[in-house]
Amino acid sequence: MGKTISLSVVVEASPLNYGEGFGNVSEMKKISRGDGNTYPFASRQSIRYDIVRLGNEWFGWNLDTVSKTKKTVQFKDDVTIADSVEMDLFGYLKTGEKSLKRAAVARLSHAIALEPYTGEFEFLTNMGLAERIDDTANLANIENHLSYYTYTITIDLSHIGMDQNDSLELSNDEKYERVAQLLDIIKLLSRNIRGRQENLTPKFIIGGLYPVANPFFLGNIKMNVKALDLAPLKDTMALTFAGQSIGECTQIGLTQGTFSNEADVVEQFAGQVHTVEQFFQQLSKEVAHYYGVAHATTQD
């Protein structure tokens, strides 16, 4: 039976995505909820962008894969998933007389703030540059916010490294290597935006390797001030599939000193709570076992 990784992550960051804005005001991307509040969010495309950016910087992912020969920017006809980890993980569409498409194997949600936006602005000016030439500074306002964000990623291990369009299947060693690289990127994810580099290493992560593809904890990560709401997590773990509870497959990674109810998390999920590093080490071992390959690690 195929296996799917499902991970829901909580990070802490300032605004991660901006829209068009108006005048000299830059607006965060935001959504409204039925509770009357507005919540900043970062699109799944922006998260995908930074995953691919870091894949290229850290692991040499090939980005020479696109062209505009058909009046639209798309992946080249002669490039396959063997040439591109990005295409393997996130799919592709190649248009033409016979359009070819492959669905994404790694699927992301938006990263949505867990705390509402309350109208903070940051006043900006280029006074330092203007004073050099005795000119008047330009003024701008930018919406600002500091919040915990949550996003979810699912990774279908049974379709990594396989593409029927090109009758391709990579070796299990290559499949494992690509998943291991993606997990390393999620663990140390960052985003460069407006002169800032935001650290998106998980403060909290929950998930594991499951017998069915489902973003189980998507929409079930909630907070009350600095405390995690444990009730929806427990209810999700109690769900069953094929006679097995979701909780049996689930582990938690926690950065100490982040949440006010850290002791409750450890108590309620005894035996399932680890450091973030231990969480990823264990998950990497499970992926290696699934593919039947050796797991290389610096930690036991």
C-alpha positions, -999 to 999 in steps of 0.1 A, spaced: 0 0 0 12 35 -8 21 59 20 17 97 23 34 121 45 11 147 60 26 176 81 10 206 97 35 232 107 34 263 130 60 290 125 64 325 138 69 354 115 62 390 104 42 394 72 52 369 46 32 380 15 21 414 2 -5 423 -24 -6 452 -48 -14 479 -22 -26 514 -31 -8 548 -32 21 547 -8 5 519 13 17 483 10 -10 458 21 -5 423 34 -24 395 18 -53 389 41 -85 368 44 -116 374 65 -133 348 87 -168 346 101 -155 357 135 -152 392 122 -114 392 122 -90 395 93 -60 372 91 -28 377 71 -17 348 50 11 337 26 0 319 -6 10 284 -12 28 297 -43 50 318 -22 59 289 0 66 267 -31 88 295 -44 110 294 -13 112 256 -12 124 256 -48 148 285 -41 164 267 -13 164 234 -32 185 251 -58 208 269 -33 214 239 -11 210 208 -33 215 221 -68 180 216 -81 179 223 -118 160 256 -126 171 257 -163 138 240 -171 114 267 -185 110 286 -218 86 309 -235 85 292 -269 47 288 -269 39 324 -259 36 314 -223 62 305 -197 61 268 -190 84 238 -186 104 228 -217 91 198 -237 124 179 -234 128 183 -196 115 154 -175 112 147 -138 146 130 -140 160 164 -148 139 184 -123 131 177 -87 107 207 -89 87 190 -116 87 158 -97 74 173 -65 51 200 -78 39 187 -111 38 204 -145 17 213 -175 31 213 -210 7 227 -236 8 219 -273 -9 197 -299 -10 171 -271 -9 187 -237 9 168 -210 2 173 -173 13 156 -142 -3 163 -108 17 176 -79 30 150 -56 38 175 -28 7 197 -21 8 228 0 -18 249 17 -17 286 23 1 297 55 -26 314 75 -20 335 106 -34 322 138 -37 357 153 -58 384 137 -45 416 122 -53 446 143 -42 475 121 -5 480 128 15 500 103 52 507 99 62 541 86 90 539 61 113 566 46 145 567 25 158 596 45 193 580 47 197 581 10 179 614 5 201 633 29 232 623 9 220 645 -20 202 670 2 168 659 -12 134 654 4 127 618 16 100 597 1 74 583 25 56 550 26 34 529 50 35 492 52 11 470 71 29 451 99 21 422 121 38 394 141 20 362 144 21 324 144 12 310 110 2 274 101 5 256 68 1 219 57 20 198 32 12 163 20 37 142 0 25 111 -18 55 88 -16 40 62 -40 42 87 -69 76 103 -62 100 96 -91 73 82 -114 59 97 -146 37 78 -170 40 105 -196 76 97 -202 75 61 -190 99 70 -162 106 56 -128 136 66 -108 155 44 -84 143 41 -48 175 57 -37 168 87 -58 132 88 -46 143 88 -10 170 114 -16 144 138 -31 120 134 -2 149 137 24 159 170 7 123 183 9 121 174 45 154 192 52 141 223 35 108 223 55 128 220 87 150 250 79 127 270 56 131 307 53 116 335 33 133 367 20 109 396 18 113 434 19 149 433 32 140 407 59 148 370 61 121 353 80 130 321 98 103 295 91 117 266 111 88 249 128 79 260 163 54 231 163 49 203 138 25 174 138 21 145 114 37 114 101 35 87 75 -1 76 68 -18 48 47 -41 74 31 -35 108 15 -52 134 36 -41 167 52 -55 155 86 -45 185 107 -53 212 82 -78 236 99 -73 219 132 -43 240 144 -57 267 167 -43 289 194 -56 309 223 -30 337 230 2 317 235 -14 283 241 -21 256 215 -57 243 215 -53 206 221 -89 195 217 -90 195 178 -56 177 177 -69 149 200 -101 146 180 -82 143 148 -59 116 163 -90 96 173 -101 93 137 -96 58 122 -88 45 87 -89 7 79 -91 0 117 -61 21 126 -63 54 144 -46 84 130 -29 89 163 -9 57 159 9 72 129 13 107 144 43 123 161 49 159 173 79 181 171 80 210 196 105 239 200 108 243 238 98 276 254 74 286 227 39 279 240 25 286 274 9 251 276 40 232 266 37 209 297 1 200 287 12 191 252 39 168 266 14 153 291 -16 148 267 6 133 240 30 114 261 56 94 241 47 113 209 64 146 216 100 152 205 123 180 195 119 193 160 152 177 150 142 143 164 108 146 146 125 150 112 151 123 120 124 98 128 103 107 98 133 104 75 140 69 89 104 59 81 107 72 46 139 52 41 122 21 54 93 26 30 117 28 0 139 0 13 171 21 14 197 30 39 191 60 61 222 82 65 221 104 96 245 121 120 223 115 149 208 83 164 
